[in-house]
Amino acid sequence: MLFDLRGHRRRAVQATYLVLAVLMGGGLVLFGIGGSSGGIIDAITGNGSGGGSSINSQLEKRIDAQKKRLETSPSNTTVLSALVQLNYQAAVSQMSSGATTIPAEGKDELRQAASYYERYVDAKSGTPSQSLARLAMNIYDTGGLNEPDKAKDAVRVVAAASNNWQTYLLLVQKATAAGDTRTAQLAAQKAVDLAPQAQKKQVEQAAKQYQKLGASAQSGTSTGP
């Protein structure tokens, strides 16, 4: 059994899951996770959710135009940023309604988005903008290319810029998934430090639970009672 749900431990577990629920809800809003409208893509492009052949055709034209601009200015961060956004949007446009994972037919565009993002980071001397780092987290997350170490790096940028306990708690999750225990521990402490006094205990419990569940997933074992 995962937990001994008796007495004060039951209350602690309930508090932990309350914090996790708040964090997950915040992640859905912050990163546009789950293919819902109003996420980061809508904010970047001004488009609603959903797509079709006409949108894809328009995207292809916009991508081609930016690629031509890039030929004459290979380190232009504005153009590279646009290509990240447009290729990611092209990948998302191929998702079916309600899906949370980029389908196989969208992975080529997703890999293009990742490639342009890495070029963008290099051109920015390793200091990407917070908004593009948010998008990169989706690119590298489990619903995208499933590269946890790069997803962690993207969330680290957002956490440093946002400087709130919710995003540092998300960094605990992503660092643990990437096997980076030191970053997970440091992020956990930062999340506790930034949490309101009345929530510090719950945030600490949530961070420990993320690390425990992440370690269990990596080892292939279940957590003890």
C-alpha positions as CSV (number, residue, x, y, z in Angstrom):
1,M,0.0,0.0,0.0
2,L,1.3,3.4,-0.9
3,F,0.3,5.2,2.3
4,D,-0.7,4.4,5.8
5,L,-3.8,6.6,5.9
6,R,-4.3,6.8,9.6
7,G,-4.3,9.7,12.0
8,H,-2.0,12.6,11.3
9,R,-0.4,10.8,8.3
10,R,-3.8,10.8,6.6
11,R,-4.1,14.6,7.1
12,A,-0.6,15.1,5.8
13,V,-1.3,13.1,2.7
14,Q,-4.5,15.0,2.1
15,A,-2.5,18.3,2.5
16,T,0.1,17.1,0.1
17,Y,-2.4,16.2,-2.6
18,L,-4.1,19.5,-2.2
19,V,-0.8,21.2,-3.0
20,L,-0.2,18.9,-5.9
21,A,-3.7,19.6,-7.2
22,V,-3.0,23.4,-7.0
23,L,0.3,22.9,-8.8
24,M,-1.1,20.8,-11.5
25,G,-3.9,23.4,-12.1
26,G,-1.3,26.1,-12.2
27,G,0.8,24.1,-14.7
28,L,-2.2,23.7,-17.0
29,V,-2.7,27.5,-17.0
30,L,1.0,28.4,-17.1
31,F,2.1,26.1,-19.8
32,G,-1.0,25.3,-21.7
33,I,-0.7,21.6,-20.9
34,G,-3.3,19.2,-22.3
35,G,-4.1,20.9,-25.5
36,S,-6.6,23.3,-23.9
37,S,-7.3,26.7,-25.5
38,G,-5.9,29.8,-23.9
39,G,-2.4,28.3,-23.4
40,I,1.0,29.5,-24.5
41,I,0.4,28.9,-28.2
42,D,-2.7,31.1,-28.2
43,A,-0.8,33.8,-26.4
44,I,2.0,33.6,-28.9
45,T,0.1,33.4,-32.1
46,G,-3.3,34.8,-31.4
47,N,-5.0,31.7,-32.7
48,G,-7.5,29.5,-30.9
49,S,-7.3,25.8,-30.5
50,G,-7.9,23.4,-33.2
51,G,-6.7,23.3,-36.8
52,G,-7.2,22.1,-40.3
53,S,-5.6,22.0,-43.7
54,S,-6.0,25.8,-44.2
55,I,-4.2,26.6,-41.0
56,N,-1.5,24.1,-41.8
57,S,-1.0,25.7,-45.2
58,Q,-0.7,29.1,-43.7
59,L,1.8,27.8,-41.1
60,E,3.9,26.2,-43.9
61,K,4.0,29.6,-45.7
62,R,5.0,31.4,-42.5
63,I,7.6,28.8,-41.7
64,D,9.1,29.0,-45.2
65,A,9.2,32.8,-45.0
66,Q,11.1,32.7,-41.7
67,K,13.5,30.0,-43.0
68,K,14.4,32.3,-45.9
69,R,15.0,35.1,-43.4
70,L,17.2,32.8,-41.4
71,E,19.4,32.0,-44.4
72,T,20.6,35.6,-44.5
73,S,20.8,36.0,-40.7
74,P,21.6,32.5,-39.1
75,S,21.8,33.9,-35.6
76,N,18.8,36.2,-35.6
77,T,17.1,35.4,-32.3
78,T,13.8,36.9,-33.4
79,V,13.6,34.6,-36.4
80,L,14.8,31.6,-34.5
81,S,12.2,32.3,-31.8
82,A,9.5,32.6,-34.5
83,L,10.5,29.3,-36.0
84,V,10.3,27.6,-32.6
85,Q,6.8,28.9,-32.1
86,L,5.6,28.2,-35.6
87,N,6.9,24.6,-35.8
88,Y,5.5,23.8,-32.4
89,Q,2.1,25.2,-33.5
90,A,2.4,23.0,-36.6
91,A,2.9,20.0,-34.4
92,V,0.1,20.9,-32.1
93,S,-2.3,21.5,-35.0
94,Q,-2.0,17.7,-35.8
95,M,-3.3,16.7,-32.4
96,S,-6.9,15.3,-32.2
97,S,-9.4,17.1,-30.0
98,G,-8.8,16.3,-26.3
99,A,-5.3,14.7,-26.9
100,T,-2.4,15.4,-24.6
101,T,0.4,13.9,-26.7
102,I,1.8,15.1,-30.0
103,P,1.0,12.3,-32.5
104,A,3.7,10.6,-34.6
105,E,2.9,12.7,-37.6
106,G,3.7,15.9,-35.7
107,K,7.0,14.7,-34.3
108,D,9.0,16.0,-37.3
109,E,7.7,19.5,-36.7
110,L,8.4,19.1,-33.0
111,R,12.0,18.1,-33.6
112,Q,12.4,21.1,-35.9
113,A,11.0,23.3,-33.0
114,A,13.6,21.8,-30.7
115,S,16.4,22.3,-33.1
116,Y,15.6,26.0,-33.6
117,Y,15.2,26.4,-29.8
118,E,18.7,25.0,-29.2
119,R,20.1,27.4,-31.9
120,Y,18.2,30.2,-30.2
121,V,19.7,29.3,-26.8
122,D,23.1,29.3,-28.3
123,A,22.5,32.7,-30.0
124,K,21.3,34.1,-26.7
125,S,24.5,32.8,-24.9
126,G,22.5,30.3,-22.8
127,T,19.9,32.8,-21.6
128,P,16.6,32.1,-23.3
129,S,13.5,34.2,-22.7
130,Q,11.0,33.0,-20.1
131,S,8.2,32.8,-22.6
132,L,10.2,30.6,-25.0
133,A,11.5,28.4,-22.2
134,R,7.9,27.8,-21.2
135,L,7.2,26.6,-24.8
136,A,10.4,24.5,-24.7
137,M,9.1,22.6,-21.6
138,N,6.1,21.5,-23.7
139,I,8.4,20.5,-26.6
140,Y,10.6,18.3,-24.4
141,D,7.9,17.0,-21.9
142,T,6.4,13.6,-21.9
143,G,3.6,14.6,-24.3
144,G,6.3,15.8,-26.8
145,L,9.8,14.5,-27.4
146,N,10.0,13.0,-23.9
147,E,13.5,14.4,-23.1
148,P,13.3,15.0,-19.4
149,D,16.7,16.6,-18.9
150,K,15.9,19.3,-21.5
151,A,12.5,19.8,-20.0
152,K,14.1,20.3,-16.7
153,D,16.5,22.9,-18.1
154,A,13.5,24.8,-19.6
155,V,11.6,24.8,-16.3
156,R,14.7,25.9,-14.5
157,V,14.7,29.1,-16.6
158,V,11.0,29.7,-15.9
159,A,11.5,29.1,-12.2
160,A,14.3,31.5,-11.9
161,A,12.3,34.2,-13.7
162,S,9.0,33.5,-11.9
163,N,10.6,33.0,-8.5
164,N,7.5,31.4,-6.9
165,W,7.0,28.2,-5.0
166,Q,4.6,26.7,-7.6
167,T,7.2,26.7,-10.4
168,Y,10.0,25.5,-8.2
169,L,7.8,22.7,-7.1
170,L,7.4,21.9,-10.8
171,L,11.2,22.0,-11.2
172,V,11.4,19.4,-8.4
173,Q,9.1,17.1,-10.5
174,K,11.1,17.6,-13.7
175,A,14.5,17.3,-12.1
176,T,13.5,14.1,-10.4
177,A,12.2,12.7,-13.7
178,A,15.6,13.6,-15.3
179,G,17.5,11.9,-12.5
180,D,19.0,15.1,-11.3
181,T,18.6,14.7,-7.5
182,R,20.7,17.7,-6.6
183,T,18.6,20.1,-8.6
184,A,15.5,18.5,-7.2
185,Q,16.7,19.0,-3.6
186,L,17.7,22.6,-4.2
187,A,14.4,23.3,-6.0
188,A,12.5,21.7,-3.1
189,Q,14.3,23.9,-0.6
190,K,13.6,27.0,-2.7
191,A,9.9,26.1,-3.0
192,V,9.6,25.9,0.7
193,D,11.5,29.1,1.2
194,L,9.2,31.0,-1.2
195,A,5.9,29.4,0.1
196,P,3.7,31.4,2.5
197,Q,4.3,30.5,6.1
198,A,1.0,28.7,6.4
199,Q,1.8,26.5,3.4
200,K,5.5,25.7,4.0
201,K,4.8,22.3,5.5
202,Q,2.4,21.2,2.7
203,V,4.9,22.4,0.1
204,E,7.7,20.5,1.8
205,Q,5.5,17.3,1.9
206,A,4.6,17.8,-1.8
207,A,8.3,18.1,-2.8
208,K,9.2,15.0,-0.9
209,Q,6.4,13.1,-2.5
210,Y,7.5,14.2,-6.0
211,Q,11.0,13.0,-5.2
212,K,9.7,9.7,-3.8
213,L,7.4,8.9,-6.7
214,G,10.0,9.9,-9.2
215,A,12.7,7.7,-7.6
216,S,10.2,4.9,-7.5
217,A,9.4,5.3,-11.2
218,Q,13.0,5.3,-12.2
219,S,13.8,2.2,-10.2
220,G,10.7,0.4,-11.2
221,T,9.6,-0.3,-7.6
222,S,6.7,0.8,-5.6
223,T,6.9,3.1,-2.6
224,G,6.6,1.4,0.8
225,P,3.9,1.9,3.4
